[in-house]
Amino acid sequence: MYNITDIQLFSKLSEQHQKEIKQNAVVRSYSKDSIVFYEEEMGEHLYIILEGTVKLYKTTPKGTQIQINRFDAPALVGEYACFERAPFPATCEFVTEGKVAMIRFDYIFKNLDNQQFSLELIKSLTSKIMVLSALIHKETIYSSEAKVAKMLIENVEIFSKLKYNEIAAILNLTPETLSRIFKKLKKEHIIEIKTGSYIKILDAEALETVIESNKVKTCNDCISDFKKEIGL
């Protein structure tokens, strides 16, 4: 398990401030599939993932989950709610067993006069904005086939580590759609699927072509439609 000071943000504080935050942090253990906080829930704490992996997702009015990202320990979540004094914009759920340190917002604000501390917070917030930007691009520009092709190129190992329904959730596809795409790629000899869900890429150039030839989905304003779908 990681310590709070393993987070870059808190490593910039003085020993006295680190000690104060440690003393006032509440550490909780979570089982797999446990919810850390819900979308639209008001919070009073910043959450530090000390052990395990969490996923952040939004829920559409139809009840569909749109996964924003996954974070492995050590990681910081809940910054937006902390600074805006606003509800959490997404639900945080453990996909493994894990531990979380909860730090009250008051202790965060007390250290904002520390330049390095504030800079690290800005970096963390900026990275989350980039994640959301990438998500909007992926959901509004890439077709289902292109999303699968892109993940195969960038992180083929994940297909042997996670179940297909978990990968489908990351790509915001149904398991049936993912299975259908795999069958098509296999039939065209672009990939080979071996025992244990091990996938071997046979034709990387063909995968690149799937991404490059992708067509924009038929919508008048894709980004606006996507924001409406996830309730922004």
N, C-alpha and C positions, 0 to 999 in steps of 0.2 A: 504494500500500500504506500502511496505517495504521501508526503507531508505538505502542509499548506505552503511552506517556504520553497517547495519544488516548483510552484507556479511562478513564472517570471515576474508577474505583477507584484507579488509580495516579497520577492527577493530583493527589491529595491528599497525596502523600508529599513529603518534603524532596528537594532536588536530589541529595543524597548517597545517599539510599535508592533514588531512581529510577535513579541511575547504577549502583548495586550490582545491582539487579534486571536492568537491561539487559545488564550484563556477564555475568550468570549465566543469562540466558535463551537457550534453543536455538531457533533459527528453522528450520523445515522447510517445504519446498514439497510440495504434494500435487496429483496429477492428479485429474480428475473421476472420481467413484465410488470414490475411495480411502477406506479406513477410518482414522479418527484414533484411535479406541479402540473396543473391543468391550464390549457389555453383559456384566457379571460379571467383567470384567478388573480386576485390581488396578492402581492407578495411583500414581505418585509426583509427578505434575505437575498444575498448573493450566494449562488451555489457553486461549490468547487467539487468536481468529480475527482475523488482520490483513488478510486478503484473501480474497474469495470468499464462498460460501454453504454452510452445512452443514445437515444434517437430523439430528435426534435421534429414534430410534425404538426401541421394544421389540419383541421377537419372541415370539409366543405358542408354546406347546408344539407347535402344528400347523405352525409355520414361517411364520405370517402376520405381516407387519410392521404395527405400529400406530404411526403417526407422531405424535410428541409436538409437535414444532415445528420451524421453520426459523429459522436465525439468519444475518443478513448481517454482514459485518465493519463496524465493530469489535464483537466480542462476547466474552463470558466464558462458558466451559463447563467443567464438572467440579467445581463448588464443593462439591456434596454429598460426593463421594468424598474431596475434600480435607479437609473438617472431620470427617467420620465415620471416616476411615481405612478406608473400605469400598469394595467393588467399584463400578465405574461402574454406575448403574442403567439405562443405555440405551446403545445404540450410536451413535456419531457418525460420519457419512459426508459427504464433500464431494459436492455436486451440481454444483459448478463446479470449475475449477482454483482453487487457493488457497494461502495461507501461514498457518502457525500458529507462535506463540511459546509454548514450553513453559517453565514456571517451577516449580521444585521447591517442594513444600509448605513446606519449611523456611523459605524466604525469605518466604512468606506469613505464617507464624506469628510471625516476628520482628517484624512490623509491626502486630500486633494491639493493641498498646498505644496506637496512634494512633487517636484517637476517630473522626476523619473517615474513615479507612481502614476501620475496623470497621463504621461506619455504611453505607458504600457496599457492603460485602460483604453485610450484612444485607438491604439493598435488593435486591441481585441475587438472593439466595436467595429472598426473598419473592416476587419477580416470577416465579421458576420454579415456586413453589408455586401461584401464581395460574394459570399456564399449565396445570399438571396438573389443577387444579380445573376449568378450562374444558374440558379434554379429557374428563374423566370425565362432565361434564354433557352434552357434545355426544354422546358415545358411548352414554350410557345413557338419554337423554331424547329426542334428535332422531331422527326417521326419516331414511332416506336422502334422501327428497325434501326434507325440511326443511333438512338439512345443505347440500344443493346450493343451495336458495333463499337461505339465509343468506349463503353465500359470494358468490352473484350480487349480492346487495344491498350487502354490505360491501366487496367487492373484485372487481368484474366485470372489471377490466383484467387480472387474473391469467390469465384464460382465453385471452387473446391472446398471453401471454408464455410460458406453459408448455404442454407437450404434455398431452393428455387423460389419459394414463396417470400423469403426474406429479401432476396435480390429483386424480385418483382416489386416489392414494397419500396425499396430504395429508388427504383426507376419509375415508380408510380404507374406500374402496369399491373394488369391482372395476371395471375399465374398461367392462365390459359393462353393469354397473348404471348407471354414469354416463351412458353412451350412451343407455340406455333412458329415463332421466329426461329427458335433453335432448330426445329425440324427442317425449316426452309434452308437455313445456313448449312445444315448437315447434308441435305439433299444436293445442294449445289457445290459440295466439297470445299466449303470455305472453312469449316471447323470440323473437328472430330471429337466425339463425346465418348470417353472411356469409363470403365467401372469406377464408382466412387465420385461421380460427377466431375471427373477431371476432364478439362477441355483443352484441346490442342488446336492452335490456330494454324490452318494449312495454307491460307491465302490472305495475308495481312493487307495486301494491296486491294483486294476485293472489299475488305472491311472499310478501308479508307474511301473507296468509291461510294459505298453505301452512305457514308457521312457526307461526302462532298456533293453527291447528287440529291441530297435531301431537299424536299420542297416544303415551303412554308405552309402550315395548316391553313385551311380555308376559314379565315375569320377577318373581319374588317379591322379590328384593333386587337391584336393578340394579347398584348400586355394588359390592356384594360380588361379584356375578358377573363384573363387568368387571375388578376387581382380580385375581380368580382366573384370568381369561383371559390377562392380561398377566403373570402370575407374581408379583404383589405379595403 
